Amino acid sequence: MTNVHELTSEQDWQGIKAKADADKPVFVFKHSTSCPISADAFKQFNSFVESEKGQEVATAYVKVIESRPVSNKIAEDLEVVHKSPQIFLLKNGEVKWTESHWNITQESIENALQS
């Protein structure tokens, strides 16, 4: 099973962002532990991580309430409006795809990886 890294510091974020290259894209999930929509989306994300396609990429998540400075830094660095739940596909340090809320499904994540 792929190891999903929890981002709890800005150093963790910089490390995972540096891993995102053309050969090894990275999915980053922003998770609100107090939101039922986020809980459902996180299940979809974890289903992807455990799938065969999930083995091909690096994955990480940040708890937006517990690690707010990291969540804010991600939004700032990627120049995106914060949402939660929210997922990003990073390649070469850039956002190639993003989705939020009910649109985060195992299928949508797999489709993003193929495009």
Protein Blocks (a to p, Z undefined) as FASTA:
>chain_A
ZZddddfbfklmmmmmmmmcfklccddddddfkbfklmmmmmmmmmmmmmmklmmpccdd
ddfklmmmlmmmmmmmnopacddddddddeehiafbdcehjllcfklmmmmmmZZ
